[in-house]
Amino acid sequence: MEFSEFDSRGYRTLDVRAGYAEWTPTYEQTVQDAMDIALLDQLTEPSWGQVRRAADLGCGTGRTAAWLRRQGIDSMDGVDLTPEMLAVARSRGLHARLVQADVAATGLQDGAYDLVIACLVDEHLDDLHPLYREAWRLADVGARFVLVAFHPHFIMASGMPTHFTRSSGEPVAIATHVHLLSEHVTAGLETGWHLTEMREGVVDERWLVVKPKWERFRGHPVSAAFVWRKPR
């Protein structure tokens, strides 16, 4: 489904690598924990403290890695397309290894991870299947794949792409695609994953404190989390 069908902003649009390179200096001041970290906090699995090694796909500046470290995960490898984001992640020293690569073709070792995680990257992919297949390749038997997504309902209802504000004050979009939740389920099941948990985050008081103009979206789902298991 094309985002252009819903676009109500008409922002200038950059490709993923160029967009995130420019967004890097203000990224962590822009992305709200309510979008992804709050959903990770709600999950009942995996048992984070039992994870031996994690693959952090689309690791960005290391926001997800910082949360994983707080859960007791000490061994993580990170992958991201954007050198500028990787430089920030490297400065934090949370990953054992950082690789510049596409999340669907990471070059990491087969079956080496008991957790694969990807937060807020799926809307930049035109097809979900390669991501689900790459996560499967990286995952050990019994491993979990945790994916947090920008909810398609919110993208469609708001007409809002992933975007940031340039230093000039101009809002700029990063190439955004709409993937229905059923597309995630289909891609996961066709790859062989078993869905074990799903959560949806809605626009609530926590959101309205930082986004008061979103009052009209109160109660609308804004993000979703999936937990998949690679069967034994």
C-alpha positions as CSV (number, residue, x, y, z in Angstrom):
1,M,0.0,0.0,0.0
2,E,1.5,3.3,-1.0
3,F,1.9,6.1,1.6
4,S,1.1,8.7,-1.1
5,E,-2.6,7.6,-0.9
6,F,-2.7,9.0,2.7
7,D,-0.1,11.7,2.7
8,S,-1.6,14.9,4.1
9,R,1.7,16.7,4.7
10,G,3.4,16.9,1.3
11,Y,6.9,17.1,3.0
12,R,10.0,16.9,0.9
13,T,11.1,13.3,1.1
14,L,14.6,11.9,1.6
15,D,15.8,8.3,1.2
16,V,16.5,6.4,4.4
17,R,20.3,6.8,4.5
18,A,20.3,10.5,3.7
19,G,17.3,11.2,6.0
20,Y,18.7,9.5,9.1
21,A,22.2,11.0,8.4
22,E,20.7,14.4,8.7
23,W,18.4,13.5,11.6
24,T,21.2,12.0,13.7
25,P,22.0,15.1,15.9
26,T,18.4,15.5,17.1
27,Y,17.1,11.9,16.8
28,E,17.1,11.0,20.4
29,Q,15.4,14.3,21.4
30,T,12.7,13.6,18.8
31,V,11.7,10.0,19.1
32,Q,9.5,9.4,22.1
33,D,9.9,6.3,24.4
34,A,6.2,5.9,24.3
35,M,6.5,4.8,20.7
36,D,8.7,1.8,21.3
37,I,10.3,1.5,24.7
38,A,6.9,1.6,26.4
39,L,5.8,-1.4,24.4
40,L,9.0,-3.3,25.1
41,D,8.3,-2.7,28.8
42,Q,4.9,-4.4,28.5
43,L,6.0,-7.6,26.8
44,T,5.9,-10.7,28.9
45,E,8.5,-12.5,26.8
46,P,11.2,-13.1,26.0
47,S,12.9,-13.5,29.3
48,W,15.3,-10.7,28.7
49,G,17.7,-11.7,31.4
50,Q,18.2,-15.1,29.9
51,V,19.3,-13.8,26.5
52,R,22.9,-14.7,25.7
53,R,23.4,-12.8,22.5
54,A,21.2,-10.3,20.6
55,A,21.1,-8.9,17.1
56,D,19.9,-5.3,17.1
57,L,18.7,-4.6,13.5
58,G,18.3,-0.9,12.6
59,C,20.2,-0.1,15.8
60,G,20.5,3.6,15.1
61,T,22.1,5.6,17.9
62,G,21.7,2.7,20.4
63,R,18.4,3.6,22.0
64,T,17.2,0.0,21.9
65,A,20.6,-1.3,23.0
66,A,20.5,1.0,26.1
67,W,17.2,-0.5,27.0
68,L,18.4,-4.1,26.4
69,R,21.4,-3.5,28.6
70,R,19.2,-2.3,31.4
71,Q,17.4,-5.7,31.1
72,G,20.7,-7.5,31.7
73,I,21.7,-8.3,28.0
74,D,25.4,-7.8,27.7
75,S,26.2,-9.2,24.3
76,M,24.7,-7.4,21.3
77,D,25.7,-6.9,17.7
78,G,24.2,-3.9,15.9
79,V,23.4,-3.3,12.2
80,D,22.4,0.0,10.6
81,L,22.4,1.5,7.2
82,T,23.6,5.0,8.3
83,P,27.2,5.7,9.2
84,E,26.3,8.8,11.2
85,M,23.9,6.8,13.4
86,L,26.4,4.0,13.9
87,A,29.0,6.6,15.0
88,V,26.7,7.6,17.9
89,A,26.0,4.0,18.8
90,R,29.8,3.3,18.7
91,S,30.4,6.1,21.2
92,R,28.0,4.5,23.7
93,G,30.0,1.3,23.7
94,L,27.0,-1.0,24.1
95,H,27.5,-3.3,21.2
96,A,30.2,-5.9,20.8
97,R,30.1,-5.3,17.1
98,L,28.6,-2.7,14.8
99,V,28.0,-3.3,11.0
100,Q,26.9,-0.9,8.3
101,A,24.4,-3.0,6.3
102,D,20.8,-3.3,5.3
103,V,18.6,-5.0,7.9
104,A,17.5,-7.5,5.3
105,A,21.1,-8.5,4.4
106,T,23.2,-8.0,7.5
107,G,26.1,-10.4,6.9
108,L,26.0,-11.6,10.5
109,Q,26.4,-15.2,11.4
110,D,23.7,-17.8,10.8
111,G,21.8,-19.0,13.9
112,A,24.1,-17.1,16.3
113,Y,21.4,-15.2,18.3
114,D,18.7,-16.1,20.7
115,L,17.2,-12.6,20.3
116,V,16.7,-10.6,17.1
117,I,15.1,-7.2,17.6
118,A,14.1,-4.5,15.2
119,C,12.4,-1.2,16.3
120,L,10.9,1.4,14.1
121,V,12.4,0.2,10.8
122,D,9.7,-1.6,9.0
123,E,8.0,1.5,7.6
124,H,11.1,2.2,5.6
125,L,10.9,-1.2,3.8
126,D,8.9,-1.7,0.6
127,D,8.6,-5.5,1.4
128,L,8.5,-7.1,4.9
129,H,9.5,-10.6,3.8
130,P,13.3,-10.0,3.5
131,L,13.4,-8.7,7.0
132,Y,11.5,-11.7,8.4
133,R,13.7,-14.1,6.5
134,E,16.9,-12.4,7.6
135,A,15.8,-12.5,11.3
136,W,15.0,-16.2,10.8
137,R,18.5,-16.8,9.4
138,L,20.2,-15.1,12.3
139,A,18.0,-16.7,15.0
140,D,19.0,-19.9,16.8
141,V,16.3,-22.6,17.3
142,G,13.9,-21.4,20.0
143,A,15.0,-17.7,19.6
144,R,12.7,-14.8,19.7
145,F,12.3,-12.1,17.1
146,V,10.8,-8.9,18.6
147,L,9.6,-6.2,16.1
148,V,8.2,-2.8,17.1
149,A,6.4,-1.0,14.2
150,F,4.9,2.4,13.5
151,H,1.3,1.4,13.4
152,P,-0.3,1.5,9.9
153,H,-3.6,2.8,11.3
154,F,-1.8,6.0,12.6
155,I,0.1,6.5,9.4
156,M,-3.2,6.3,7.4
157,A,-5.3,8.3,9.8
158,S,-2.9,11.1,10.3
159,G,-1.3,11.2,6.9
160,M,2.0,11.5,8.7
161,P,5.2,9.9,7.5
162,T,8.3,9.4,9.6
163,H,9.8,12.9,9.6
164,F,12.1,15.3,11.4
165,T,12.7,19.1,11.4
166,R,15.8,20.4,9.8
167,S,17.9,23.1,11.5
168,S,16.3,25.6,9.0
169,G,12.9,24.7,10.5
170,E,11.7,22.8,7.5
171,P,9.9,19.5,8.2
172,V,11.3,16.7,6.0
173,A,10.0,13.1,5.5
174,I,11.9,9.9,5.3
175,A,10.6,7.4,2.7
176,T,7.6,5.7,4.4
177,H,5.6,2.6,3.5
178,V,2.3,1.4,4.9
179,H,2.3,-2.3,6.1
180,L,-1.0,-3.6,7.5
181,L,-0.7,-5.7,10.6
182,S,-1.9,-8.6,8.5
183,E,1.1,-8.2,6.3
184,H,3.3,-8.7,9.3
185,V,1.4,-11.8,10.3
186,T,1.6,-13.2,6.8
187,A,5.3,-12.5,6.4
188,G,6.1,-14.0,9.7
189,L,4.0,-17.2,9.3
190,E,5.2,-17.7,5.7
191,T,8.8,-17.6,7.0
192,G,8.0,-20.2,9.7
193,W,7.8,-18.0,12.8
194,H,5.2,-18.6,15.5
195,L,3.6,-15.5,16.9
196,T,3.6,-15.6,20.7
197,E,2.6,-12.1,21.8
198,M,1.4,-8.8,20.3
199,R,0.8,-5.4,21.9
200,E,-0.5,-2.1,20.5
201,G,0.3,1.3,22.0
202,V,-2.3,4.1,21.8
203,V,-2.2,7.8,22.0
204,D,-2.9,8.5,25.7
205,E,-2.1,11.1,28.3
206,R,1.6,10.4,28.2
207,W,1.6,11.1,24.5
208,L,-0.6,14.2,24.8
209,V,1.8,15.8,27.2
210,V,4.4,16.0,24.5
211,K,2.0,16.1,21.5
212,P,-1.0,18.2,22.6
213,K,-2.0,18.6,18.9
214,W,-2.7,14.9,18.8
215,E,-5.8,15.2,21.0
216,R,-7.9,14.3,18.0
217,F,-6.0,11.0,17.8
218,R,-6.7,10.1,21.5
219,G,-7.2,6.3,21.7
220,H,-5.9,5.6,18.2
221,P,-3.1,3.0,17.9
222,V,0.3,4.5,17.1
223,S,2.7,1.6,17.4
224,A,2.6,-2.2,17.6
225,A,4.9,-4.9,19.0
226,F,5.2,-8.5,17.8
227,V,7.0,-11.3,19.5
228,W,7.9,-14.3,17.2
229,R,9.5,-17.6,18.2
230,K,11.6,-19.8,15.9
231,P,10.2,-23.3,16.6
232,R,12.4,-26.2,17.7
